[in-house]
Amino acid sequence: MWLTRLRQITFYRTLRFRLASTFILLLAFVLTAVGFAGTKILRSILENQSEQIVKEQLGALKPWIHFDDSGTPYWFVDRTDPEEEAEVSRLDAVYVIADEQGNVRLYSEDPALDPLSNRQAILSNIQKIRETQEPVVQIITGKDRAQYQIVSTIWTDTDHHRQWYVAEGRSLTDDKKILRQFEYEFLVFLPIALIACAVVSWYSAGRVLIALQSVQRAAERITGSNLGLQIPERGAKDELDRLIGSFNEMSGRLKSSFEQIRQFSTDVSHELRTPLTAIQGQLEVALFTESEPEQLKVAIENALEDVERLSSLVKALLLLSQSESGQIPMHKAELDLNELVGDFVEQFQIPAEDNGVRLVHLTSQPVCCEIDRTQIERVITNLLSNGLKYTPAGGWVRTSVEQDGQNVRLIVEDSGMGIPRDHLPHIFDRFYRVPDPNPEKGLGLGLSFVSAIIKAHGGQIEVVSEVGQGTKFEIILPSGVARETAELPTLNA
Ligand code: ADP
């Protein structure tokens, strides 16, 4: 019992039912309004037309009414003439002629039209006509319950110096019939139209929803193993095709994100395994060289080096997960970027000399901007250490800082080994390293941080490189307004 009721409720809540019923209700409302308006307009047209006809009849009556010597009105008609008879029969169906005292002298002798000869009504009409100097138009109900439209006026018989009240009218029965016919046809048409529209809208809503159901079914089928599932488009280029398109795009994005995560886990486990294996090896060596303190010391030192590498990897992963979640606390302040870069160039002089690389900072005037000191220091350190790492002895690394309108430009360039063109688009990806026969120890994370930090500052980073010639990193940062925290975009997004 409650299950049936639940099904009923679910049916009323379906999109198909709601779409179709809203359309039908709206249509019913519009059609009813049109029906009412149509009836009203038709009634007023018929009334105006009828008034026109009655006024014409009143005018046409005059030549047929004559007055005898005593001033009494009578019809002056040759009833044997069919033309005259036809004309007069149109006029004498509904009429009355009365004197100024309201006494009826000539009238259509139809008992249904008694109200037309009512003396009180005649006197009141005479008064109205005299006051307004206009004919009186009225609708009366006869004893046959039919309605008649009547126009009355006053004629002056100049020969006998008398005035006459004259009323001419016509039955509205035909007009009412037309009106009723219209109403009847409309009442028949309304339900037929509504039923036809209900069927059509139910069918078309169903067709539209079939496509939606295919999206729903596809969404239900998606699992970790078939991410990237695509729904075929219908080719209708409508909203549903756009929805299917968005769904397919989303599914593609999900697939590539999952693949990135999978790749990331593989990279991380690989990165962790290498130093762990090395530590294990060193510790085993240490165990067997107990008796020789010198070898034991070397083994422990090597193990410590690997522990250090492991710890820096874990630290980098921690930072990476922070940036992956989109938030790194930013504490911006106005700083002289030129001075900051200059200080780091000073600090890197010793390793540069060790590598036989000339490291110079070219700018001398202050260039102020609002930046997060810690984050930008990380950027400078990464770029400088890469410059030194990938520049062979005898080469140079140069830095400069310039003001460029609303932006500042930080340039770090070197005369090093350069980056092959194929690898350039990937160097900002995490764990990405250009294959090198003599690889230095690097995590392949440095440039992903640089890129994320620059994006978080609302800036951009560009790289130009030529193999064997050198590499130029150019960072553009807005001089900017301070923000307490900034969203850090996902790496490789
Ligand atoms: P890594 O820790 O390996 O240096 P990065 O993310 O800093 O990682 O750099 C990614 C890769 O980009 C490096 O492995 C290197 O091949 C290349 N690269 C970065 N900077 C330079 C440079 N100045 N000259 C040549 N190659 C560079």
Residues whose N, C-alpha, C, O or C-beta is under 5 A from the ligand:
A	BS01	ADP	N386 G387 Y390 G416 G418 I419 I427 Y432 R433 V434 G442 L443 G444 L445 G446 L447 S448 T471
